[in-house]
Amino acid sequence: MDDISIPIKICEHLQLSSLAIQPSSIGFQTLTLKADHLICVQEKNSEQNEVVIIDLANDNNVLRRPISADSAIMHPHKKILALKGTVIHASQSMDCPNASVFDIKTKQMVKSHVNAEDVVFWKWVSDTTIGIVTNTAVYHWSISDQTSPPQKVFDLHVTLTGAQAINYCATPDEKWLALGITSDTTNPSAFKDRGTIQLYNRERGVSHLIEGHAVTFAELKLDGHQHVTKLLAFAVRKETGAQLHVVEIDHTAPDPPFVEKIVDVYFPPEVPNDFPVAMQISKKHGIVFLVTKYGFIHLYDLDSGACVYMNCISDTTIFVTAEHEAMNGIIGVNEKGQVLSVSINEQTIIPYILTNLGNTELASKLASRANLPGADDVYIEQYDSTPTLPDSTFTLPDSTPTLPEFLHQEISLLLR
């Protein structure tokens, strides 16, 4: 029986050292993680340089290619590899253009382009688009055709020139874009690691700078709303403390506006320099997974902002993360080469919230949202607290939402 004092599941999927990945190749500049199963590593050794692709969903299958490049990122769902910098393929002894996209299965180049500026960060933002960040602007490069060059989307704010880009994300329709930047500050009274987010709206052509270290977009279906609520979530640590913000974007009437949530993020006193580094959202549960530099995981309810759980899951920094789609959680790689995932324990999270947090409203809403067990007594208590119906012949409609089937039948019998 699962321990109800632990509402999450932690899984170690792999130790990269077991696949002969060198410790020097495990880092932000040389390793990328896309979707929940594709790890791409640039290996440099005395014999030859390689790009190593590890497929976690295919029994940790390893594919090594004798390619030297500045950076390599895998497509989210296909065996398509994007390379940037001066790319040299050992078997062909040829220099490829500044940015190239290859189909690994067909061994054919999909697209290439010579960039006028150095690419400081890039990332797949959809199945057809790569987001490219230079020192001055952000571009989108589509692979839907073979000829179009990267298109500039917006200019970087002048204050961000030369800072390190660490994340870039977009809404599914690519109307809202967010670029995460980190830099050191010379202000002695400020938090040492300064985080800035440049939020850009393509329809309005307007940018807005936000203090923040981690950012992501989310969608949430709220009870009684006709439309999905579109949200921006970001976390920041300042010298005065840390906070998680959840705000609505693109409000749709007639649904009531989402009330912005601002909640404190707790950091233990023994880690005074800790701060948020990554965030992923469980679409099924509406839970924010927040990871910090010193290996802590925080879980927050996206709707209410309530803190559900926090604990340390790694003794070294988790430097790259992705949504763990298979388990509706988060997956990441730490500096030791551990590939770790954290997901909701669906058997224990509702009892945990009821017993440890005493939050019946959160338990009820989460159980209803994700169809989780453990809230039966809450549903019955909610029913018992409702006013007596004047018409004893009333029957519960078959289409009544959110109630488990067995409880729906039980209440129907009580009302006869």
C-alpha positions in Angstrom: 0.0 0.0 0.0 1.3 3.4 -0.9 2.4 5.8 1.9 -0.1 8.6 2.0 2.5 10.9 3.5 4.2 11.1 0.1 2.1 12.5 -2.7 4.7 12.1 -5.5 6.6 9.4 -7.3 10.3 9.9 -8.0 12.0 7.7 -10.6 15.6 7.4 -11.7 15.4 6.4 -15.3 19.1 6.3 -16.1 22.6 7.1 -15.0 24.3 8.6 -18.1 27.7 7.2 -16.9 26.3 3.7 -17.5 26.2 4.6 -21.2 29.8 5.8 -21.2 28.8 9.5 -21.3 31.7 11.5 -20.1 31.1 13.8 -17.0 32.5 16.7 -19.0 29.7 16.3 -21.5 27.0 16.6 -18.9 26.0 20.2 -18.7 23.8 23.0 -20.0 26.0 23.8 -23.0 26.4 20.2 -24.2 23.3 18.3 -23.3 19.6 18.9 -24.3 16.4 17.1 -23.4 13.3 17.3 -25.6 9.9 15.9 -25.0 10.1 13.3 -22.2 12.5 10.8 -23.8 15.1 12.2 -26.2 18.5 13.2 -24.7 21.1 14.7 -27.1 24.7 15.0 -26.0 27.8 16.4 -27.7 30.8 14.3 -26.8 34.3 15.6 -27.4 37.3 13.2 -27.0 40.7 12.7 -28.4 39.6 10.2 -31.1 36.6 12.0 -32.6 33.7 14.2 -31.7 30.2 12.7 -31.6 26.6 13.5 -31.2 25.0 11.0 -29.0 21.2 10.5 -29.0 19.6 8.5 -26.2 16.0 7.4 -26.5 14.5 6.7 -23.1 11.3 5.4 -24.6 13.2 2.8 -26.6 15.0 0.9 -23.8 17.6 3.7 -23.6 18.7 3.0 -27.1 21.9 4.9 -28.0 22.7 6.3 -31.4 26.2 7.8 -32.0 27.0 9.9 -35.0 30.5 11.2 -35.8 29.4 14.8 -36.0 31.1 17.9 -34.5 28.8 20.9 -33.8 28.4 23.8 -31.4 24.9 22.6 -30.4 22.5 19.8 -31.2 18.8 19.6 -30.4 16.4 16.8 -31.2 12.9 17.2 -32.6 10.2 16.7 -30.0 8.7 13.6 -31.7 10.7 12.7 -34.8 14.2 11.5 -35.6 15.1 14.9 -36.8 18.3 16.6 -35.5 19.1 20.3 -35.7 22.7 21.4 -35.5 24.3 24.8 -35.2 27.7 26.2 -35.6 30.4 24.9 -38.0 29.1 21.3 -38.5 31.6 18.7 -39.6 30.5 15.2 -40.5 33.4 12.8 -40.1 32.3 10.3 -42.7 31.8 13.0 -45.4 34.6 15.4 -44.5 32.5 18.4 -45.3 31.5 21.6 -43.6 27.8 22.2 -43.4 26.1 25.6 -43.1 25.7 27.6 -39.8 22.4 25.9 -39.0 21.2 22.6 -40.4 18.3 20.2 -39.9 18.9 16.5 -40.7 16.5 13.6 -41.0 18.3 10.8 -39.2 16.2 8.1 -40.7 16.6 9.1 -44.4 20.1 10.6 -43.8 19.0 13.7 -45.7 19.3 17.4 -45.0 15.9 18.9 -44.4 17.0 22.5 -44.3 20.0 24.8 -43.8 20.8 28.4 -43.3 23.8 30.6 -42.7 23.0 33.0 -39.8 24.1 36.6 -39.9 24.4 36.6 -36.1 25.7 34.1 -33.6 23.0 31.9 -32.1 23.3 32.0 -28.3 20.3 29.8 -27.6 17.8 27.8 -29.5 14.9 25.4 -28.9 12.1 23.6 -30.7 8.9 25.5 -29.8 6.6 23.2 -31.8 6.9 20.3 -34.3 7.6 22.7 -37.1 9.3 25.6 -35.6 12.7 26.3 -33.9 13.1 29.4 -31.8 16.5 31.1 -32.3 17.9 33.6 -29.9 20.8 35.9 -30.9 22.4 38.7 -29.0 19.9 41.2 -30.4 16.7 39.4 -31.5 14.5 36.3 -31.5 13.7 34.4 -34.7 11.4 31.6 -35.7 12.7 29.1 -38.3 10.0 26.9 -39.9 10.9 23.4 -41.3 7.6 23.2 -43.1 9.4 24.2 -46.3 12.9 23.9 -47.6 13.8 27.5 -48.5 12.4 30.1 -46.1 15.0 31.7 -43.7 14.4 32.4 -40.0 11.9 35.2 -39.5 12.6 37.8 -36.9 9.8 37.9 -34.3 11.0 40.5 -31.8 14.0 42.4 -30.7 15.7 41.8 -27.4 15.3 44.6 -24.9 18.4 46.8 -24.8 19.1 45.9 -21.1 19.3 42.2 -22.0 22.2 42.4 -24.5 24.9 40.1 -23.5 23.0 38.2 -20.8 22.6 34.4 -20.9 19.4 33.0 -22.4 18.3 29.9 -20.5 14.8 29.3 -21.7 12.3 30.1 -24.5 8.7 29.1 -24.6 5.5 29.8 -26.6 1.8 29.3 -26.3 0.4 26.6 -28.7 -0.8 29.3 -31.1 2.6 31.1 -30.8 0.8 34.4 -30.0 2.6 34.7 -26.6 6.3 34.2 -26.3 8.6 34.3 -23.2 12.4 34.5 -23.2 14.2 33.7 -19.9 17.4 35.5 -19.2 19.8 35.2 -16.3 22.7 37.6 -15.3 24.7 38.6 -12.3 24.0 41.9 -10.6 26.5 44.4 -9.2 23.9 45.7 -6.7 25.1 44.4 -3.3 21.6 44.6 -1.8 20.0 42.6 -4.6 19.8 38.8 -5.0 23.0 37.8 -6.8 21.5 35.8 -9.7 19.1 38.2 -11.5 16.4 36.7 -13.6 14.5 38.6 -16.3 11.7 37.4 -18.6 10.9 39.3 -21.8 7.2 38.6 -22.5 6.1 39.3 -26.1 2.6 39.5 -27.6 2.8 39.0 -31.4 -0.7 40.4 -32.1 0.1 43.7 -30.3 3.8 43.8 -31.1 4.5 44.7 -27.5 7.2 43.4 -25.1 7.1 43.6 -21.3 10.0 42.9 -18.9 9.2 40.8 -15.8 11.5 39.9 -12.9 11.6 36.1 -13.0 13.9 33.1 -13.1 11.5 30.4 -14.4 8.5 30.8 -16.8 6.0 28.7 -18.7 2.5 28.9 -20.2 -0.5 26.8 -19.2 -4.1 26.1 -20.0 -6.7 25.1 -17.4 -10.3 24.1 -17.7 -12.1 25.6 -14.7 -15.5 24.4 -13.4 -18.4 26.4 -14.8 -16.2 28.1 -17.6 -17.1 27.7 -21.2 -13.6 28.2 -22.4 -10.1 27.0 -21.4 -8.3 29.6 -19.3 -4.9 30.6 -20.7 -2.3 31.3 -18.1 1.3 32.6 -17.6 3.2 31.2 -14.6 6.5 32.5 -13.5 8.6 32.4 -10.4 11.2 34.8 -9.0 13.5 35.2 -6.1 14.5 38.6 -4.9 16.5 39.8 -1.9 13.1 40.2 -0.1 11.9 36.6 -0.8 10.5 34.4 -3.6 7.1 34.2 -5.2 5.1 32.3 -7.8 2.8 34.3 -10.0 -0.1 32.9 -12.1 -1.8 35.4 -14.3 -4.4 35.1 -17.1 -3.6 36.0 -20.7 -6.1 36.3 -23.6 -9.3 36.4 -21.4 -12.4 35.1 -23.2 -15.9 36.3 -22.2 -18.4 35.5 -20.8 -16.2 33.5 -18.4 -15.2 35.5 -15.3 -11.7 36.8 -15.2 -9.0 34.6 -13.5 -7.9 36.3 -10.3 -4.1 36.6 -10.3 -2.4 34.3 -7.8 0.8 35.5 -6.0 2.1 33.0 -3.4 5.3 32.9 -1.4 7.9 30.2 -2.3 9.6 28.8 0.7 13.4 28.3 0.7 15.0 26.6 3.7 17.5 28.8 5.6 20.4 26.4 4.9 20.1 27.2 1.1 20.1 31.1 1.1 21.3 31.3 -2.5 18.7 28.9 -3.9 16.3 30.1 -6.6 13.9 28.7 -9.2 15.5 27.4 -12.4 12.7 25.5 -14.2 8.9 25.0 -14.3 6.6 22.4 -16.0 2.9 22.0 -15.8 0.9 18.8 -15.5 -2.0 19.3 -17.9 -4.0 16.6 -16.4 -3.7 17.7 -12.8 -3.3 21.4 -13.2 -0.2 21.2 -11.0 2.9 23.4 -11.2 6.2 21.5 -10.8 8.9 24.0 -9.8 12.5 23.0 -9.6 15.2 25.0 -7.9 19.0 25.2 -8.4 19.8 23.2 -5.3 17.6 20.3 -6.2 14.3 21.0 -4.5 10.9 20.3 -6.1 7.8 22.4 -5.2 4.3 21.5 -6.3 1.6 24.2 -6.5 -2.1 24.1 -7.6 -2.4 26.2 -10.7 -5.9 27.4 -9.9 -5.6 28.4 -6.3 -1.8 28.8 -6.0 -1.8 26.5 -2.9 1.5 24.8 -2.1 0.9 21.1 -2.2 4.3 19.7 -1.4 8.0 20.4 -1.4 11.1 18.3 -0.9 14.7 17.8 -2.0 15.0 15.3 -4.9 18.7 15.9 -6.0 21.9 16.8 -4.3 23.2 18.6 -7.5 21.6 21.1 -9.9 19.0 19.8 -12.3 20.1 21.9 -15.3 17.6 20.8 -17.9 13.9 19.7 -17.7 11.0 18.8 -19.9 7.4 17.9 -19.4 7.1 14.2 -18.7 4.1 13.5 -20.9 3.8 9.8 -20.2 3.4 10.4 -16.4 2.0 14.0 -16.4 5.0 15.2 -14.5 8.5 16.6 -15.0 11.7 14.9 -16.1 15.2 16.3 -15.9 19.0 15.7 -15.8 21.2 16.7 -13.0 25.0 17.5 -13.0 25.8 13.9 -12.0 24.1 12.5 -15.0 21.0 11.2 -13.2 17.9 11.3 -15.4 15.1 11.8 -12.8 11.3 12.2 -13.1 8.7 13.4 -10.6 5.0 12.7 -11.0 1.8 12.8 -9.0 1.0 9.7 -7.0 -2.6 9.5 -7.9 -3.4 7.0 -5.1 -2.1 9.2 -2.3 -2.3 12.8 -3.3 -5.9 13.4 -2.3 -5.5 11.6 1.1 -2.3 13.6 1.6 -4.0 16.9 0.9 -6.9 16.0 3.3 -4.7 14.6 6.1 -1.6 16.9 5.9 -3.0 20.1 4.5 -6.6 19.9 5.7 -7.7 21.6 2.5 -11.0 19.9 1.5 -11.7 22.4 -1.3 -8.4 21.7 -3.0 -8.8 18.0 -2.6 -12.3 18.1 -4.1 -11.3 20.2 -7.0 -8.2 18.3 -7.9 -10.0 14.9 -7.6 -12.8 16.2 -9.9 -10.3 17.8 -12.4 -8.1 14.7 -12.8 -10.6 12.0 -11.8 -8.6 10.9 -8.8 -9.7 8.5 -5.9 -9.8 9.5 -2.3 -12.4 12.3 -2.1 -15.5 10.2 -1.5 -16.1 11.5 2.0 -15.6 15.0 0.8 -18.3 14.6 -1.9 -20.7 13.1 0.7 -19.9 15.9 3.2 -20.5 18.5 0.5 -23.8 16.9 -0.3 -24.9 16.7 3.4 -24.1 20.4 3.8 -26.4 21.5 0.9 -29.9 22.8 1.7 -32.7 20.2 1.7 -34.5 20.0 -1.6 -38.2 20.9 -1.4 -39.2 18.4 -4.0 -38.4 14.8 -2.8 -39.2 13.4 -6.2 -36.1 15.3 -7.7 -33.7 13.0 -9.4 -30.1 13.8 -10.2 -29.6 14.4 -13.9 -27.5 11.7 -15.6 -25.2 14.4 -17.0 -24.2 15.8 -13.6 -20.5 16.6 -13.9 -17.5 15.7 -11.7 -19.1 13.0 -9.6 -17.7 9.4 -9.7 -20.2 7.0 -11.1 -20.7 5.0 -7.9 -21.3 8.2 -5.9 -23.7 9.5 -8.6 -25.8 6.3 -8.2 -25.6 6.5 -4.4 -26.8 10.1 -4.2 -29.6 9.3 -6.8 -30.8 6.6 -4.4 -30.8 8.9 -1.4 -32.9 11.5 -3.3 -35.7 9.0 -4.2 
